[in-house]
Amino acid sequence: MKAKISSPDKRLFPADGITKLELATYYERVAEWMVPHVRDRPLSLQIFPDGIEGKGFFQKNVPKHYPDWIRRVEVRKEGGKVIHPVVTDADTLPYLVGQNTITPHVWLSRCDRVDQPDRMVVDLDPPPGEDFSAVRRAARQAGDLLREIGLEPFAQVTGSKGIHVWTPLRRRADFEEVKEFSNQFAAVLAARHPEELTTEFRKAKRAGRILVDVLRNRYAQTAVPPYGVRPRPGAPVATPLEWDELSDSKLRPDRWTVKNVVRRLEAKGDPWAEVGSAARGTGDARKKLAKLAP
């Protein structure tokens, strides 16, 4: 590990006894599978200086004390600019843990073309107490619609409450185009399953339905990446799935943690290892989706 971890015995997950050094070691161990999914993307870091039982915050700008070997990228924001850290290799992730980072959230675009995303994400957000079988079913329904319009779905349990369904894109459309496309996708999906799904953000109007959330498909928004650790008890991990695992009744959003996901990876490898090869443009998909609009 290139980074020296200060206060290595600090418990970032106090109830689970997981220290800063143990979390840094986790990210070092999963780097061969995780780095391809986060490399060259601007990061927004979710930081907990006193562990997850204390107050956390998101940090975008790179502090001045970061070493020169941590790559930076300057991106525009309204009224100015932001200089984000960027993962380039296996050493970056443990260093960020040394700065009390739990989760490195990533942009859906890469640094060389920050305006053109190569991922679209559909977040299936269940209401409190929802049976997870309904979320698994919603993910399969989202996948069916993506395939119907010529795109390839990839499912990931979030380590929190729901499932993210990703699809890789060719870098042709800009964020504004992908935003409109994702909005239309969510509308069609919810209209097909009105008793189960909704695009209504006001909780009072969801009537117990699963929210089809596509807000991440906008410039400067982020998503939890594969193998990112969530700041929740048990240190659950956002974990990519084989598609047929969505039919597993034992599946839970926090089934994998820093203590068991490496065994899964060593046994099965990363099911998203070739995700980039499935990238498609949105042009034809947009035309097909328009014909399905309610």
C-alpha positions in Angstrom: 0.0 0.0 0.0 1.6 3.2 -1.2 -0.4 5.5 1.2 0.5 5.7 4.8 -2.7 5.5 6.9 -2.8 7.9 9.8 -4.7 6.7 12.9 -5.0 3.2 11.5 -6.9 1.9 14.5 -9.7 4.5 14.3 -13.0 2.7 14.0 -14.8 4.0 11.0 -17.6 1.4 11.7 -17.6 1.3 15.5 -20.3 -1.3 16.0 -18.6 -3.7 13.6 -15.1 -2.9 14.8 -13.9 -2.0 11.3 -10.9 0.3 11.4 -9.5 2.8 8.9 -6.7 0.4 8.1 -9.1 -2.5 7.5 -11.2 -0.4 5.2 -8.1 0.8 3.3 -7.0 -2.9 3.0 -10.4 -3.8 1.7 -10.1 -1.2 -1.1 -6.6 -2.4 -1.9 -7.8 -6.0 -2.2 -10.8 -5.2 -4.5 -8.8 -2.7 -6.6 -8.2 -5.1 -9.5 -12.0 -5.4 -10.0 -13.1 -2.0 -8.8 -10.6 0.4 -10.5 -11.8 -0.3 -14.1 -15.2 1.0 -13.0 -14.0 4.1 -11.3 -10.8 5.0 -13.3 -10.7 8.4 -14.9 -14.0 9.6 -13.5 -14.4 12.7 -11.3 -15.1 11.7 -7.7 -17.3 13.1 -5.0 -16.0 11.7 -1.7 -18.4 10.8 1.2 -16.2 11.4 4.3 -16.8 10.6 8.0 -14.0 12.0 10.1 -15.4 10.4 13.3 -16.7 7.2 11.7 -20.2 6.5 10.4 -21.8 7.2 13.8 -20.6 10.8 13.5 -21.5 13.5 11.0 -20.4 13.0 7.4 -20.2 15.3 4.4 -19.4 15.2 0.7 -16.2 16.7 -0.6 -15.6 17.5 -4.2 -12.7 19.9 -4.3 -9.2 18.4 -3.8 -7.6 19.8 -0.6 -4.2 21.4 -1.0 -2.5 18.7 1.1 -3.2 15.9 -1.3 0.0 14.6 -2.8 0.9 15.3 -6.5 0.4 11.7 -7.5 -3.3 12.0 -6.9 -4.7 13.0 -10.2 -7.0 16.0 -10.5 -9.5 17.1 -13.1 -11.0 20.6 -13.4 -14.7 20.8 -14.4 -17.0 23.7 -14.7 -19.9 24.5 -12.3 -22.3 27.3 -12.3 -20.3 30.4 -11.5 -16.9 28.7 -11.3 -15.0 25.5 -11.3 -14.4 22.4 -9.2 -11.2 20.4 -9.0 -12.1 16.7 -8.4 -9.8 13.9 -7.4 -9.6 11.0 -9.9 -8.7 7.3 -9.4 -5.9 6.2 -11.7 -4.6 3.1 -10.0 -4.9 0.8 -7.0 -3.0 3.2 -4.7 -5.6 6.0 -4.9 -8.5 4.3 -3.1 -6.5 3.4 0.1 -5.2 6.9 0.2 -8.7 8.3 0.1 -9.6 6.1 3.0 -6.7 7.6 4.8 -8.6 10.9 4.4 -11.6 9.3 6.1 -13.5 8.5 2.9 -16.0 5.7 3.1 -17.5 5.9 -0.3 -16.0 7.4 -3.5 -19.0 8.3 -5.7 -18.4 8.6 -9.4 -19.5 10.7 -12.3 -21.3 8.9 -15.2 -18.7 10.4 -17.6 -14.9 10.2 -17.8 -12.5 13.1 -17.6 -11.6 13.4 -21.2 -15.3 14.0 -22.2 -17.0 15.1 -19.0 -20.1 16.3 -21.0 -20.7 12.9 -22.6 -21.8 10.1 -20.2 -20.9 6.5 -20.9 -23.4 5.2 -18.4 -27.1 5.6 -17.6 -28.4 4.6 -14.2 -31.9 3.8 -13.0 -32.3 3.8 -9.3 -35.2 1.7 -8.0 -35.9 3.2 -4.6 -38.4 1.2 -2.5 -40.6 2.7 0.3 -39.9 1.7 3.9 -40.8 -1.9 4.6 -41.1 -3.0 0.9 -40.6 -6.7 0.3 -37.3 -6.9 -1.6 -38.9 -9.3 -4.1 -40.8 -6.3 -5.5 -37.5 -4.5 -6.1 -36.0 -7.5 -7.8 -39.1 -7.7 -10.0 -38.8 -4.0 -10.8 -35.2 -4.4 -11.8 -36.2 -7.2 -14.2 -38.9 -5.0 -15.6 -36.4 -2.2 -16.2 -34.1 -4.7 -17.9 -36.8 -6.0 -20.1 -37.5 -2.4 -21.3 -33.9 -1.7 -21.9 -33.5 -4.8 -24.0 -36.7 -4.0 -25.9 -35.2 -0.6 -27.1 -31.8 -2.2 -27.9 -29.7 -1.5 -24.7 -28.1 -3.9 -22.3 -29.0 -3.9 -18.6 -26.6 -4.6 -15.7 -28.0 -4.8 -12.2 -26.2 -3.8 -8.9 -27.5 -4.1 -5.4 -26.7 -0.8 -3.8 -25.6 -1.9 -0.3 -28.4 0.4 0.9 -32.1 -0.2 0.1 -32.6 -0.8 -3.6 -31.1 -1.8 -6.9 -29.4 0.2 -9.6 -29.9 -0.9 -13.2 -27.1 0.5 -15.3 -26.7 0.5 -19.1 -23.4 1.4 -20.8 -23.6 4.1 -23.6 -21.4 5.1 -26.5 -20.2 8.6 -25.8 -22.2 10.5 -28.4 -25.0 12.1 -26.5 -24.4 14.9 -24.0 -25.9 15.0 -20.5 -28.9 17.0 -21.5 -29.8 14.4 -24.1 -29.3 11.5 -21.8 -31.3 13.3 -19.1 -34.3 13.7 -21.4 -33.9 10.1 -22.6 -33.8 8.8 -19.0 -36.8 10.8 -18.1 -38.7 9.3 -20.9 -37.5 5.8 -20.0 -38.7 6.2 -16.4 -42.1 7.5 -17.6 -42.6 4.5 -19.9 -41.5 2.0 -17.3 -43.8 3.4 -14.6 -46.7 3.6 -17.1 -46.3 -0.1 -17.8 -46.4 -1.0 -14.2 -48.6 1.7 -12.5 -49.5 -0.4 -9.5 -45.9 -1.0 -8.6 -43.8 1.8 -9.9 -43.9 5.6 -9.9 -41.9 8.6 -11.0 -43.5 10.7 -8.3 -40.8 12.2 -6.0 -43.3 13.4 -3.3 -43.5 10.5 -0.9 -47.1 11.3 0.0 -48.1 10.6 -3.6 -46.1 7.4 -4.2 -48.8 5.2 -2.5 -46.3 2.6 -1.5 -44.8 2.2 -4.9 -41.2 1.9 -5.9 -39.7 5.2 -7.2 -38.0 5.0 -10.6 -35.3 7.6 -10.0 -33.2 8.8 -12.9 -31.9 12.1 -11.4 -28.3 10.8 -11.4 -28.3 11.1 -15.2 -27.4 14.8 -15.1 -24.2 16.8 -15.4 -22.1 16.6 -12.2 -24.4 14.0 -10.5 -22.8 10.9 -9.1 -23.6 7.2 -8.3 -22.1 4.7 -6.0 -19.7 2.6 -8.1 -19.3 -1.2 -8.0 -17.6 -2.4 -4.8 -18.0 1.0 -3.1 -18.6 0.6 0.6 -21.7 2.2 2.1 -21.7 4.1 5.4 -24.1 1.8 7.1 -23.9 -0.8 9.8 -22.1 -4.0 8.6 -20.1 -2.1 6.0 -22.3 -3.3 3.1 -20.9 -3.1 -0.5 -22.6 -2.0 -3.7 -22.2 -5.3 -5.7 -22.7 -6.1 -9.4 -24.9 -9.1 -10.1 -25.2 -11.7 -12.8 -28.6 -10.9 -14.3 -30.2 -14.2 -13.2 -29.3 -13.4 -9.6 -32.3 -11.1 -9.6 -34.5 -14.2 -9.4 -32.8 -15.4 -6.2 -35.2 -15.0 -3.3 -32.3 -14.8 -0.9 -30.9 -11.7 -2.5 -30.8 -8.6 -0.3 -29.4 -5.1 -1.1 -26.8 -5.5 1.7 -26.0 -9.1 1.3 -22.3 -8.5 0.6 -20.0 -6.6 2.9 -16.3 -5.8 3.2 -16.0 -9.1 5.0 -17.4 -11.4 2.3 -17.4 -9.8 -1.1 -13.8 -10.6 -1.8 -14.6 -14.3 -1.5 -17.3 -13.8 -4.1 -14.9 -12.0 -6.4 -12.2 -14.6 -6.0 -14.7 -17.4 -6.7 -16.7 -15.8 -9.6 -14.8 -12.8 -10.8 -16.5 -9.5 -11.6 -19.7 -10.1 -13.6 -19.3 -6.6 -15.1 -15.8 -7.1 -16.3 -16.9 -6.6 -20.0 -19.6 -4.0 -19.3 -17.9 -1.5 -21.7 -18.2 -3.9 -24.7 -22.0 -3.7 -24.3 -22.1 0.1 -24.9 -24.7 1.3 -27.4 -25.8 4.7 -28.7 -29.1 6.2 -27.7 -30.3 7.3 -31.1 -32.2 4.2 -32.1 -33.2 3.5 -28.5 -34.7 7.0 -28.3 -36.8 6.4 -31.4 -38.1 3.0 -30.1 -38.8 4.5 -26.7 -40.8 7.4 -28.3 -43.2 4.9 -29.9 -43.8 3.3 -26.4 -44.5 6.6 -24.7 -47.8 6.8 -22.8 
